[in-house]
Amino acid sequence: MKPRKIRAVVLLSGGVDSTTCLALAASKGREVYAISFDYGQRHRAELAAARRVARQIGCRQHRVVRVEVPGAGASALTNRAIGVPKRKSRAAIPVTYVPARNALFLAHALSWAESIGAFEIWIGANVVDYSGYPDCRPAFLRTFERMANLGTKAGTEGSRFRIVAPLLRMRKIEIIRLGLRLGVDYASTLSCYDPSPRGRPCLRCDSCRIREKAFKNIE
């Protein structure tokens, strides 16, 4: 009898980092369960990208969860009255930061993971080519992992949850090279914070510029 694959819940936005993270988890023999979030983001076209990616990589299951973010009014990604910056922001934490977004997402992922016996939660967080979000930092992820093991039935009974962030200290170009080796079709992904109604990237926001620069350097 073959041993059961290790189950992993992977946060999937449909962008470069989360897609690469998903492909890496699958390449490591994980049975992957992807979770995406509809949280009122202006770039909801990313959900279509997430669905494409989940099919291509062969997820065991892909869930799209509707989440209300109480602090949505404070972010350009969830409040259309706030413009998405089209040049590099000088702010330490840019206006595209969504209050406690990763904490909310990881909490949902943890609940699902415990219910299906998955003790790895993979996230494509990055602290090199990123926009300064505090909920991508290693200290935050380590602290959430401790909380997961203290605040769950499975954790208190001896199982151990791991927050896996394999791209944390990689440059964007390194992430893309890894994904290409894994066979990722980046044409199916979307990174833009402010796409057109048809899902075309604006090519001017911070996320678009970081992505474009990395792909140009690969060529």
QUIGIJO-V979787 format. One record per residue. N is the residue number from 0. OMEGA is omega in whole degrees, 0 to 359 (none if undefined). Layout:
# QUIGIJO-V979787
n->N omega->OMEGA
n->N omega->OMEGA
This chain:
# QUIGIJO-V979787
n->0 omega->179
n->1 omega->176
n->2 omega->180
n->3 omega->178
n->4 omega->173
n->5 omega->179
n->6 omega->179
n->7 omega->172
n->8 omega->184
n->9 omega->175
n->10 omega->187
n->11 omega->177
n->12 omega->185
n->13 omega->177
n->14 omega->184
n->15 omega->188
n->16 omega->183
n->17 omega->178
n->18 omega->178
n->19 omega->178
n->20 omega->178
n->21 omega->180
n->22 omega->179
n->23 omega->178
n->24 omega->179
n->25 omega->181
n->26 omega->178
n->27 omega->176
n->28 omega->179
n->29 omega->169
n->30 omega->193
n->31 omega->175
n->32 omega->184
n->33 omega->177
n->34 omega->179
n->35 omega->187
n->36 omega->171
n->37 omega->185
n->38 omega->180
n->39 omega->181
n->40 omega->179
n->41 omega->180
n->42 omega->180
n->43 omega->176
n->44 omega->178
n->45 omega->180
n->46 omega->176
n->47 omega->177
n->48 omega->179
n->49 omega->179
n->50 omega->179
n->51 omega->183
n->52 omega->181
n->53 omega->178
n->54 omega->184
n->55 omega->184
n->56 omega->174
n->57 omega->178
n->58 omega->175
n->59 omega->177
n->60 omega->176
n->61 omega->180
n->62 omega->171
n->63 omega->187
n->64 omega->176
n->65 omega->183
n->66 omega->173
n->67 omega->178
n->68 omega->183
n->69 omega->181
n->70 omega->186
n->71 omega->183
n->72 omega->184
n->73 omega->186
n->74 omega->176
n->75 omega->180
n->76 omega->184
n->77 omega->178
n->78 omega->185
n->79 omega->175
n->80 omega->178
n->81 omega->182
n->82 omega->173
n->83 omega->181
n->84 omega->180
n->85 omega->171
n->86 omega->186
n->87 omega->181
n->88 omega->176
n->89 omega->181
n->90 omega->178
n->91 omega->175
n->92 omega->188
n->93 omega->183
n->94 omega->176
n->95 omega->175
n->96 omega->176
n->97 omega->186
n->98 omega->174
n->99 omega->184
n->100 omega->183
n->101 omega->176
n->102 omega->178
n->103 omega->183
n->104 omega->181
n->105 omega->178
n->106 omega->176
n->107 omega->180
n->108 omega->179
n->109 omega->179
n->110 omega->179
n->111 omega->182
n->112 omega->181
n->113 omega->184
n->114 omega->182
n->115 omega->180
n->116 omega->175
n->117 omega->185
n->118 omega->171
n->119 omega->174
n->120 omega->184
n->121 omega->180
n->122 omega->182
n->123 omega->180
n->124 omega->184
n->125 omega->181
n->126 omega->179
n->127 omega->176
n->128 omega->181
n->129 omega->190
n->130 omega->176
n->131 omega->182
n->132 omega->182
n->133 omega->181
n->134 omega->170
n->135 omega->186
n->136 omega->179
n->137 omega->182
n->138 omega->178
n->139 omega->182
n->140 omega->177
n->141 omega->181
n->142 omega->178
n->143 omega->179
n->144 omega->178
n->145 omega->178
n->146 omega->181
n->147 omega->181
n->148 omega->177
n->149 omega->191
n->150 omega->180
n->151 omega->176
n->152 omega->181
n->153 omega->180
n->154 omega->181
n->155 omega->179
n->156 omega->172
n->157 omega->176
n->158 omega->182
n->159 omega->174
n->160 omega->175
n->161 omega->170
n->162 omega->186
n->163 omega->181
n->164 omega->189
n->165 omega->183
n->166 omega->194
n->167 omega->186
n->168 omega->178
n->169 omega->173
n->170 omega->183
n->171 omega->181
n->172 omega->178
n->173 omega->178
n->174 omega->181
n->175 omega->177
n->176 omega->176
n->177 omega->181
n->178 omega->179
n->179 omega->177
n->180 omega->180
n->181 omega->178
n->182 omega->180
n->183 omega->175
n->184 omega->185
n->185 omega->175
n->186 omega->180
n->187 omega->185
n->188 omega->176
n->189 omega->181
n->190 omega->190
n->191 omega->176
n->192 omega->187
n->193 omega->183
n->194 omega->176
n->195 omega->178
n->196 omega->178
n->197 omega->177
n->198 omega->177
n->199 omega->182
n->200 omega->181
n->201 omega->179
n->202 omega->183
n->203 omega->180
n->204 omega->183
n->205 omega->182
n->206 omega->178
n->207 omega->183
n->208 omega->178
n->209 omega->180
n->210 omega->183
n->211 omega->180
n->212 omega->181
n->213 omega->181
n->214 omega->178
n->215 omega->181
n->216 omega->177
n->217 omega->186
n->218 omega->none
